[in-house]
């Protein structure tokens, strides 16, 4: 049962509004002024707050300002309840972070609809949607309910890409956001001299290809399947609908994205300051997730060199050193990492040769 805090100095309105919410199945707690409301919020952490603006001691604006400054209360949905209808007052409340505004007198339906919508939209912000095909489906279903968009993502499809097949190319205009259901995908940039730098590796349950849509630009790199891959493609217009229809929906969807952005920035920094030995150790730790059922890394020396950002010969020499040191094992062209902790130390402590 959702807990709602009602802050209202008028006894009759407080009791009538509380009764309506209780009849609708909510657990209602009440405060007769702003100060009491702030204290009760901190003690009981309600799921939603309905608060009058004009109150003695501490008005509704002050209540919202105080609660927005504290991490544990800042994200509680907040509905202003007031007889004031001037646009300036509404704007002030929204600028402070209010989620909705009800003006007195209001009907039971208006109140209950506002509360129901706010709770549903807030759920999209706080729910943890797992980055899996099932998590994606759950999020889309919830977003359809909140946004009343029954056809949202109805055009998403599952596509099969054979090994070495291009998914998109540098310079293409983005039309889809991609979700990797199975397989591995590499993202790389091509230099004018023909050399490639792999900037990201994606595996099962990763999103990719969404950055250019957010930037409003063409693809800055290319994507190719490293092995047979199954990819869910979400049309650009559906992605933007999810992202821009409402802030809460955007927060929920963004939590499923951007897992690789910081990783890419770190890689570019390492290219400038880390040795080949360090970068090779870090590349092995990265691709250890792309392993078969025998725990061996199956990646070409050429692709590994493109991750490291150096020539294949240099990577082969470092791999030979790692093998002699007992850090890895090489069999039939496949690599088994034996000492991941020691590889991590090489990355962290700059033990370069």
TABELUR-V392191 format. One record per pair of residues at least 6 apart in sequence whose ideal C-beta (glycine too) atoms are under 8 Angstrom apart, sorted by the first residue. I is the first residue (numbers start at 1). J is the second residue. If there is no record, write none. Layout:
I:J ; I:J
This chain:
1:25 ; 1:26 ; 1:27 ; 2:26 ; 2:27 ; 2:47 ; 2:48 ; 2:119 ; 3:26 ; 3:27 ; 3:28 ; 3:29 ; 3:44 ; 3:46 ; 3:47 ; 3:48 ; 4:21 ; 4:26 ; 4:27 ; 4:28 ; 4:29 ; 4:46 ; 4:47 ; 4:48 ; 4:49 ; 4:50 ; 4:115 ; 5:28 ; 5:29 ; 5:30 ; 5:31 ; 5:37 ; 5:40 ; 5:41 ; 5:44 ; 5:46 ; 5:48 ; 5:49 ; 5:50 ; 5:51 ; 6:14 ; 6:17 ; 6:18 ; 6:21 ; 6:28 ; 6:29 ; 6:30 ; 6:31 ; 6:50 ; 6:51 ; 7:30 ; 7:31 ; 7:33 ; 7:34 ; 7:36 ; 7:37 ; 7:49 ; 7:50 ; 7:51 ; 7:52 ; 7:55 ; 7:60 ; 7:63 ; 8:14 ; 8:17 ; 8:30 ; 8:31 ; 8:32 ; 8:50 ; 8:51 ; 8:52 ; 8:55 ; 8:81 ; 9:32 ; 9:33 ; 9:52 ; 9:55 ; 9:56 ; 10:52 ; 11:32 ; 13:52 ; 13:104 ; 14:30 ; 14:32 ; 17:50 ; 17:81 ; 17:111 ; 18:28 ; 18:30 ; 20:108 ; 20:111 ; 20:112 ; 21:28 ; 21:50 ; 21:111 ; 21:112 ; 21:115 ; 22:28 ; 24:112 ; 24:115 ; 26:115 ; 29:40 ; 29:44 ; 29:46 ; 31:37 ; 31:39 ; 31:40 ; 33:55 ; 33:56 ; 33:57 ; 33:58 ; 34:51 ; 34:55 ; 34:57 ; 34:58 ; 34:59 ; 34:60 ; 34:62 ; 34:63 ; 35:57 ; 35:58 ; 37:49 ; 37:51 ; 37:58 ; 37:63 ; 38:58 ; 38:63 ; 38:66 ; 38:67 ; 40:46 ; 41:49 ; 41:67 ; 41:73 ; 41:76 ; 42:70 ; 42:72 ; 42:73 ; 45:72 ; 45:73 ; 45:76 ; 46:76 ; 47:76 ; 47:77 ; 47:119 ; 47:122 ; 48:76 ; 48:77 ; 48:78 ; 48:79 ; 48:115 ; 48:118 ; 48:119 ; 48:122 ; 49:63 ; 49:67 ; 49:76 ; 49:77 ; 49:78 ; 49:79 ; 50:79 ; 50:81 ; 50:102 ; 50:115 ; 51:60 ; 51:63 ; 51:64 ; 51:78 ; 51:79 ; 51:80 ; 51:81 ; 52:60 ; 52:80 ; 52:81 ; 52:82 ; 53:59 ; 53:60 ; 53:61 ; 53:80 ; 53:81 ; 53:82 ; 53:84 ; 53:89 ; 53:93 ; 54:60 ; 54:82 ; 54:83 ; 54:84 ; 58:66 ; 60:80 ; 60:81 ; 60:82 ; 60:93 ; 61:92 ; 61:93 ; 61:96 ; 64:78 ; 64:80 ; 64:93 ; 64:96 ; 64:97 ; 64:98 ; 65:96 ; 67:73 ; 67:74 ; 67:76 ; 67:78 ; 68:74 ; 68:96 ; 68:97 ; 74:97 ; 75:122 ; 75:125 ; 75:126 ; 77:99 ; 77:100 ; 77:118 ; 77:119 ; 77:121 ; 77:122 ; 78:97 ; 78:98 ; 78:99 ; 78:100 ; 79:98 ; 79:99 ; 79:100 ; 79:101 ; 79:102 ; 79:114 ; 79:115 ; 79:118 ; 80:93 ; 80:98 ; 80:100 ; 80:101 ; 80:102 ; 81:102 ; 81:104 ; 81:106 ; 82:89 ; 82:101 ; 82:102 ; 82:103 ; 82:104 ; 83:103 ; 83:104 ; 84:103 ; 85:103 ; 90:101 ; 93:101 ; 94:101 ; 99:118 ; 99:121 ; 99:122 ; 100:114 ; 100:117 ; 100:118 ; 102:110 ; 102:111 ; 102:114 ; 117:146 ; 120:142 ; 120:145 ; 120:146 ; 121:146 ; 121:246 ; 121:248 ; 121:249 ; 122:248 ; 123:142 ; 124:139 ; 124:142 ; 124:143 ; 124:146 ; 124:246 ; 124:248 ; 124:249 ; 124:251 ; 124:252 ; 125:247 ; 125:248 ; 125:251 ; 125:252 ; 127:142 ; 127:252 ; 128:255 ; 129:135 ; 129:136 ; 129:138 ; 129:139 ; 129:252 ; 129:255 ; 129:256 ; 131:205 ; 131:206 ; 131:207 ; 131:256 ; 131:259 ; 132:205 ; 133:179 ; 133:181 ; 133:205 ; 133:232 ; 135:256 ; 136:179 ; 136:232 ; 136:256 ; 139:252 ; 139:253 ; 139:256 ; 140:152 ; 140:153 ; 140:242 ; 142:252 ; 143:149 ; 143:152 ; 143:242 ; 143:245 ; 143:249 ; 143:252 ; 143:253 ; 144:150 ; 144:152 ; 144:153 ; 146:246 ; 146:248 ; 146:249 ; 147:241 ; 147:245 ; 147:246 ; 147:249 ; 149:241 ; 149:245 ; 152:238 ; 152:241 ; 152:242 ; 153:234 ; 153:235 ; 153:238 ; 153:242 ; 155:235 ; 155:238 ; 156:232 ; 156:233 ; 156:234 ; 156:235 ; 156:238 ; 157:232 ; 157:233 ; 158:181 ; 158:230 ; 158:231 ; 158:232 ; 158:233 ; 159:230 ; 159:231 ; 159:232 ; 159:233 ; 160:228 ; 160:229 ; 160:230 ; 160:231 ; 161:167 ; 161:183 ; 161:225 ; 161:228 ; 161:229 ; 161:230 ; 161:231 ; 162:225 ; 162:228 ; 163:225 ; 163:226 ; 163:227 ; 163:228 ; 164:224 ; 164:225 ; 164:226 ; 165:224 ; 165:225 ; 166:222 ; 166:223 ; 166:224 ; 167:178 ; 167:185 ; 167:209 ; 167:223 ; 167:224 ; 167:225 ; 167:231 ; 168:174 ; 168:209 ; 168:219 ; 168:222 ; 168:223 ; 169:219 ; 169:222 ; 170:189 ; 170:190 ; 170:218 ; 170:219 ; 170:220 ; 170:221 ; 170:222 ; 171:218 ; 171:219 ; 172:218 ; 172:219 ; 173:218 ; 173:219 ; 174:209 ; 174:210 ; 174:212 ; 174:213 ; 174:218 ; 174:219 ; 174:236 ; 175:235 ; 175:236 ; 176:209 ; 176:233 ; 176:234 ; 176:235 ; 176:236 ; 176:239 ; 177:207 ; 177:209 ; 177:210 ; 177:213 ; 177:233 ; 177:234 ; 177:236 ; 177:239 ; 178:185 ; 178:207 ; 178:208 ; 178:209 ; 178:210 ; 178:223 ; 178:231 ; 178:232 ; 178:233 ; 178:234 ; 179:205 ; 179:206 ; 179:207 ; 179:231 ; 179:232 ; 179:233 ; 179:234 ; 180:202 ; 180:203 ; 180:204 ; 180:205 ; 180:206 ; 180:207 ; 180:208 ; 180:229 ; 180:230 ; 180:231 ; 180:232 ; 181:204 ; 181:205 ; 181:229 ; 181:230 ; 181:231 ; 181:232 ; 182:204 ; 182:229 ; 182:230 ; 183:203 ; 183:204 ; 183:225 ; 183:226 ; 183:227 ; 183:228 ; 183:229 ; 183:230 ; 183:231 ; 184:201 ; 184:202 ; 184:203 ; 184:225 ; 184:226 ; 184:227 ; 184:229 ; 184:290 ; 185:201 ; 185:202 ; 185:203 ; 185:206 ; 185:208 ; 185:223 ; 185:224 ; 185:225 ; 185:226 ; 185:229 ; 185:231 ; 186:198 ; 186:200 ; 186:201 ; 186:202 ; 186:223 ; 186:224 ; 186:226 ; 186:303 ; 186:306 ; 187:198 ; 187:199 ; 187:200 ; 187:201 ; 187:202 ; 187:208 ; 187:221 ; 187:222 ; 187:223 ; 188:196 ; 188:197 ; 188:198 ; 188:199 ; 188:221 ; 188:222 ; 188:224 ; 188:306 ; 189:196 ; 189:197 ; 189:199 ; 189:220 ; 189:221 ; 189:222 ; 190:196 ; 190:222 ; 191:197 ; 196:306 ; 197:306 ; 197:309 ; 198:303 ; 198:306 ; 198:307 ; 199:221 ; 199:264 ; 199:267 ; 199:268 ; 200:208 ; 200:260 ; 200:263 ; 200:264 ; 201:226 ; 201:286 ; 201:287 ; 201:289 ; 201:290 ; 201:307 ; 202:208 ; 202:260 ; 203:289 ; 203:290 ; 206:259 ; 206:260 ; 207:256 ; 207:257 ; 207:259 ; 208:223 ; 208:260 ; 209:219 ; 209:223 ; 210:239 ; 210:257 ; 211:220 ; 211:261 ; 212:218 ; 212:219 ; 212:220 ; 213:236 ; 213:239 ; 213:240 ; 214:243 ; 226:290 ; 226:299 ; 226:303 ; 227:298 ; 242:249 ; 242:250 ; 242:253 ; 243:249 ; 243:250 ; 243:253 ; 243:254 ; 244:250 ; 267:307 ; 270:278 ; 270:279 ; 270:282 ; 271:279 ; 271:309 ; 274:282 ; 274:347 ; 274:350 ; 274:352 ; 275:350 ; 275:352 ; 275:353 ; 276:308 ; 276:310 ; 276:314 ; 276:315 ; 276:318 ; 277:318 ; 277:321 ; 277:346 ; 277:351 ; 277:352 ; 277:353 ; 278:346 ; 278:347 ; 278:350 ; 278:352 ; 279:308 ; 279:309 ; 279:310 ; 280:304 ; 280:308 ; 280:315 ; 280:318 ; 280:319 ; 280:322 ; 281:322 ; 281:343 ; 281:344 ; 281:346 ; 281:347 ; 282:343 ; 282:347 ; 283:304 ; 283:307 ; 283:308 ; 284:297 ; 284:304 ; 284:322 ; 284:328 ; 284:335 ; 284:337 ; 284:343 ; 285:337 ; 285:340 ; 285:343 ; 285:344 ; 285:347 ; 286:307 ; 287:297 ; 287:299 ; 287:304 ; 287:307 ; 288:297 ; 288:337 ; 288:340 ; 290:297 ; 290:298 ; 290:299 ; 291:297 ; 291:298 ; 292:298 ; 292:334 ; 294:334 ; 294:336 ; 295:336 ; 296:331 ; 296:334 ; 296:335 ; 296:336 ; 297:334 ; 297:335 ; 297:336 ; 297:337 ; 298:334 ; 299:335 ; 301:312 ; 301:315 ; 301:316 ; 301:319 ; 302:312 ; 304:312 ; 304:315 ; 305:311 ; 305:312 ; 305:314 ; 305:315 ; 308:314 ; 308:315 ; 319:328 ; 319:330 ; 319:335 ; 321:353 ; 322:328 ; 322:343 ; 323:329 ; 323:330 ; 325:342 ; 326:338 ; 326:339 ; 327:337 ; 327:338 ; 327:339 ; 327:342 ; 327:343 ; 328:335 ; 328:336 ; 328:337 ; 328:338 ; 328:339 ; 329:335 ; 329:336 ; 329:338 ; 330:336 ; 337:343 ; 345:351 ; 346:352
